[in-house]
C-alpha cells in the first residue's frame, strides 16, 4: 500500500477524494449533462441486478460525508497484490458506481419539474423587490417637499398657543399656592373648636393640592408643615379618644370616629381605644386608692405615689375600707358604662349604614365591611379583657386587707358591693367572675371561720348567763320581720308605698346598664337601702300597742326587768348600736307593757338567746345568699348553732340518771344518737372537765366549744316553782320554736345548698331538727317525778289491809292523798302559766308523765302486798276507779296513760295457773318483782310447790335477757 501511495505522489496524482476537495462547489455538485443522462438511460439495465449491486455496497460508504473511500480501499489491499484480482475488484467497484450514478440520474430527472417551478418563483420575487425600491424613493421625495412647504410654519403657531396655556395654568397654580399658605390659621381654629373631621378634611385636601404642585420649590416646605399639622391633629385626636373612656358623649365620640375614618385608621383607632380603656382602669383605681391612703396617712408623703397598686392596697385602713371599695366600684362602673355606650354607638351606627347604603365604589364598600367586622370583633373581645382587668384590680384590693376582724355588717356590705359588681360583670360580658368569686371566697372562708368561732363562744356566754325568762314579742311575730331576713323578700317594707311597688318591680326587670344609663350609679344604692331597712325595722318590729289582746302575762313597771341586750335589739335591728331615732324611757316602758299583752294561744315562747340565734342564722344566710360557693360551710355552721342550743337545753334541764330506771323510754334512740354526735363533733369535753375520750389535736379542739353551764340564777330545785317549770318551758319551747323556724327556712336553705351536699341538709333535718320536740319528755319528766310524792303513796298503800273478808264500798285514803297531790300540781301549773304560757303539748306531756308515774306507783304498791283476798282485789279496783274518775275532772288528757297497765295487773290476780304462765310470757312490761308477787300472793295458796317453781322459772327466763 505504501508503495502505491509513494508512486502516486511521485507522479503528482491525487486521490479521488482529494480531487473532489479541490473542485469548486459547483463542479463538485454539478448535475450530469443531458448526454450523460441519455447514456445512462440507454445502457441496458436489469433492475434486479442493479438493486443487487447497490445492496452489495458496503455500509461504511454511507456512514458520513467525511468518509475517505480511497484511503479505505487502499487499506483493504492485501500485502501481496494480484493484478487480475485488482482489476476484477476495480470492475466491481465501477459497476457499483455506475449503478449508483444511474439511480441518482433517475432521481434528478424525476424532480426536474419542481426545480423549474421554484426557479420561476425566485425570478418573480426579484422583480417585486425592484418595484418596492422605486416606490420608497418617490415617498421620501414627497415628504421632503411637505416639510419645507407646510409643517415648519403651522407648528410654530401651535407652540405659541401651548405656551399661552401653560402660563395660564401657572397663574392658577400660584393663586392655589397662595391659598395653601394661609390654611394653617384655619386649621388651628378648627382644632380649638374640636372640629377634628373638618380639620382633617381640610388638611388632606391641602396635602392633595400640595402633592399636585410638588415640582415648585416653595411647596416642599409647605408640604412638610402640613404633615406636621396632620400628626398634631392625630395626637389631639388620640387625647380626645382617651376622654371617652371615662365620660362618653355621643357627639364627641361621633366626631372622633369620623375623623379616624377620614384618616383611614378605623382599626388603629379601635386598638388605641382598648389601650386607653386599660390605662383608664389602672389610673382610676390607683388614684382612688391613693387618695384614701394619703387621707388616712395624714401627711403629704410622696412615697405612696411611687408604690405599686398591689402594695398600695395593703395600706388601706379598716375604717376607710368600705368607702374606698365603694368609690373604686363607682369609678370602674363609669369606665364599663363608657365601654357599654361605645358598643351601643357602634351597633346603632352600623344599623344606620345598613339601612342607608352608601353609593361609593365597590372597593370602598369592601374596605368598610372589613373595618366594621374588625371593630365588632375587637369590641366583643374587649369586653372580656376589660372585665378581666377590673376583676384583677378589685382582687388585689380585696386580698390586700385581712377582713377576718371586720364587723359583720361591714363584711356584709363588702359582700353586697362585690355581689353587685359580679352582677355588673355578668350583664357586661356574661362572665361568671371566677377571679372575684375565688378571691371573695378566700376572704369569706377566712372571715367566716373566725366569725363563727367567736359567735359560738358568744352563744356559750349567752347560754351560761341566760335566766330563761320569756322574751316579749308580739303574737304575730315572724322571723321575716327581722332585718337579718329582709333579703329573703318574705315581707314588703311598710315604708314603700303600694303605688311605688310596681315601679320598683319594673326596675328589677331592667338591667343595671339600662337603669343607670343616664344618671346614677348601682353602687350608690347600697347606703340608701341600708337607711331604708333601718327605718323598716323600727316600723315593723311590733312596738304599737295592741288593745285587742287583753290577756296579760305580767305587769312590768321598770326597765330592770328587761335584759340590756333585748333593749339593744329593739333599738336597732341592724347594728345593735345607738338608736337612730330618740325614744323616751316612758315610751319604751309603755311599749314593753303593751308587748306583754299577748294572746296566750298564739304568742311564741322564746328567749333573748333564741332571738340571737335566729339573728345569727339570718346573718349566716345573708352571707350564703351573697356568696354561694361557701354555702355548704355556712349551712354546716348554721347546723352547729342549732346543735349547740339543743345540747345546752338538754344539758341544763334534761340530763338525769333516773331515766333508765323509769322504764318509760324517755330518750329515743334517734335523740340519743344525735346527742352523742353533737358531743363528739362539737363539744370540747377536755375544757369542760368532763371525761375525755381519745386525745384530740389542737386544730380539732379549736373547732370545738366547751360544754355550757347553767346560770346560778336559775333554781331548778324549788318545789314552789315546780322545780323550775317556767324556765324549763321557756328553754324547751324556745328550742321547739327554733326548730320550727329551721323547718320554715328549709326550702330556702335547700336552694342554696350544692346538689352534692344536699344529703347532709336532709340528714340534719331528719335526725336533729325533728328531735327538738322529743326533748320535752326527759325535761318535763324530772318535774313530774319530783312534783308528786310517790314515796308517800307507797307508804300509805303499804299500811292498807288487803286480805279483807267483805267487799268494801269506800276507797282507801291513799287515793285522796294522791288526788290532792294532783290538785296541788294543777294549781302550781296554773301559777306558772301566769308567768309563761304553757302550751297544750307541754301540759299533755306533764300530765302524761305524772299519770304514768302514779299508775306505775300503784302497780308497785300492789306488788308490795304480802296477802290479798278476792275482796282485797275488788278494793284495788274500787280505789283505781275512784282515782280515774277524779283524775278525769282535773285533766283533759284522753285516754288516760297506762290505764290498762294498772287494770291488767289487778285482773291478773284472778288468773289460773295456765293463764298466769301465758300472762307472764305476754306481759314483759312488768318487773320481775311485780310478776313474782302475782305468782306468790295470788296463786300461792292454790298451786303446789312444783307449779310455783315453774312459774318463777318462767319469770326468771324473761328477766335474764334484760340483765
Secondary structure, DSSP 4 states (H G I P E B T S, - for coil): -HHHHHHHHHTT---HHHHHHHS-HHHHTPPPPHHHHHHHHHS---HHHHHHHHHHS-GGGGS-TT--HHHHHHHHS-SS--HHHHHHHHHHHHHHHHHHHHHHHHHHHHHHHHHHHHHHHHHHHHHHHHHHHHHHHHHHHHHHHHIIIIIHHHHHHHHHHHHHHHHHHHHHHHHHHHHHHTHHHHHHHHHHTT-HHHHHHHHHHHHHHHHHTTTSHHHHHHHHHHHHHHHHHHHHHHHHHHHTTTS--HHHHHHHHHHHHHHT-HHHHHHHHHHHHHHHHHHHHHHHHHHHHHHHHTS--GGGGGS-HHHHHTT--HHHHHHHHHHHHHHHHHHHHHHHHHHHHHHHHHHHHHHS---S-HHHHHHHHHHHHHHHHHHHHHHHHHHHHHHHHHHHHHHTS--TTS-HHHHHHHHHHHHHHHHHHHHHH----HHHHHHHHHHHHHHHHHHHHHHHHHHHHHHHH---PPP---TT--GGGSGGGGGGTSS--TTS-HHHHHHHHHHHHS-HHHHTSSS--TTTHHHHHHHHHHHHHHHSSS-S--TT----S----SGGGS-HHHHHHHH-TTT-SS-SS---HHHHHHHHHHHH---TTTPPP--HHHHHHHHHHHHHHHHHHH-GGGHHHHHHHHHHHHHHHHHHHIIIII--TTHHHHTS--S-HHHHHHHHHHHHHTEEHHHHTSPP-S---HHHHHT-EEPP---TT-----TTTTTTHHHHHHHHHHHHHHHHHHHHHHHHHHHHS-GGGHHHHHHHHHHTGGGGGGHHHHHHHHHHHHHS-HHHHHHHHHTS----SS--SS--HHHHHHHHHHHHHHHHHHHHHHHS---HHHHHHHHHHHHHHHHHHHHHHHHT-S---HHHHHHHHHHHHHHHHHHHHH---SSPTTHHHHHHHHHGGG--HHHHHHHHHH-TTS-HHHHHHIIIIISTTTS-HHHHHHHHHHHHHHHHTT-
